[in-house]
Amino acid sequence: MKNLIIIDIDTEREQIVQINKSADFVLPTTPDEAKKMIINDISCTLEALCTLIKISDANHYANKKELISTCFKYLNDVLNEDSNNFKNGNS
């Protein structure tokens, strides 16, 4: 299965992280299709993150356990933050 996720990060922009699909991507038309797309996108993004962590650890750029702990902290922060704050794009 092919999946393309474009993640654009620019710390000098007001909206630091932008996530897009290619111009020819057909948007989901039902909530069920949207849910499947999001789950697939998150799975693919996590696979990319795991690959980055493994490469960093293998090349001694950073320690795998510390990187994973940092990831858990970020995810925990999202889990525990005010849902309205998250919906507004503030993190």
C-alpha positions as CSV (number, residue, x, y, z in Angstrom):
1,M,0.0,0.0,0.0
2,K,1.3,3.5,-0.9
3,N,0.8,6.3,1.6
4,L,2.3,9.8,1.3
5,I,2.4,12.1,4.3
6,I,4.0,15.5,3.9
7,I,5.2,16.9,7.3
8,D,6.5,20.4,7.0
9,I,8.1,21.8,10.2
10,D,9.2,25.5,10.3
11,T,9.9,26.9,13.8
12,E,9.7,30.5,12.4
13,R,6.1,30.1,11.2
14,E,3.1,30.7,13.4
15,Q,1.7,27.2,12.7
16,I,5.0,25.3,13.2
17,V,3.8,21.9,12.0
18,Q,1.8,21.5,8.8
19,I,0.7,18.0,7.7
20,N,-0.5,17.5,4.1
21,K,-1.2,15.0,1.4
22,S,-0.2,15.3,-2.2
23,A,-2.2,17.5,-4.5
24,D,-3.8,14.5,-6.3
25,F,-4.9,12.8,-3.0
26,V,-8.7,12.2,-2.8
27,L,-10.0,13.3,0.6
28,P,-12.1,10.9,2.6
29,T,-15.9,11.3,2.1
30,T,-17.1,9.5,5.2
31,P,-16.1,9.6,8.9
32,D,-15.1,5.9,8.6
33,E,-12.8,6.6,5.7
34,A,-11.3,9.6,7.6
35,K,-10.7,7.4,10.6
36,K,-9.0,4.7,8.5
37,M,-6.8,7.4,6.9
38,I,-5.8,8.9,10.2
39,I,-5.0,5.6,11.7
40,N,-2.9,4.7,8.7
41,D,-1.1,8.0,8.7
42,I,-0.3,7.7,12.4
43,S,1.0,4.2,11.9
44,C,3.2,5.3,9.0
45,T,4.4,8.3,10.9
46,L,5.3,6.1,13.9
47,E,7.2,3.7,11.7
48,A,9.2,6.7,10.4
49,L,9.8,7.9,13.9
50,C,11.0,4.4,15.0
51,T,13.3,4.3,12.0
52,L,14.8,7.7,13.0
53,I,15.3,6.5,16.6
54,K,17.0,3.3,15.5
55,I,19.3,5.2,13.1
56,S,20.1,7.8,15.8
57,D,20.9,5.0,18.3
58,A,23.0,2.9,15.8
59,N,25.1,5.9,14.9
60,H,25.5,7.0,18.5
61,Y,23.8,10.4,17.8
62,A,21.3,9.8,20.7
63,N,20.4,7.1,23.1
64,K,17.3,5.0,22.0
65,K,15.9,4.9,25.6
66,E,16.2,8.6,26.1
67,L,14.6,9.3,22.7
68,I,11.7,6.9,23.4
69,S,11.2,8.5,26.9
70,T,11.0,11.9,25.3
71,C,8.4,10.6,22.9
72,F,6.4,9.2,25.7
73,K,6.6,12.5,27.6
74,Y,5.3,14.4,24.5
75,L,2.4,11.9,24.1
76,N,1.6,12.0,27.8
77,D,1.5,15.8,27.6
78,V,-1.0,15.6,24.7
79,L,-3.1,13.0,26.6
80,N,-3.3,15.2,29.7
81,E,-3.7,18.7,28.2
82,D,-7.0,20.5,28.0
83,S,-8.9,19.2,24.9
84,N,-9.9,22.7,23.9
85,N,-6.3,23.9,23.9
86,F,-5.3,21.0,21.6
87,K,-8.2,21.6,19.2
88,N,-7.0,25.2,18.8
89,G,-3.6,23.9,17.7
90,N,-1.8,25.1,20.8
91,S,0.6,22.6,22.3
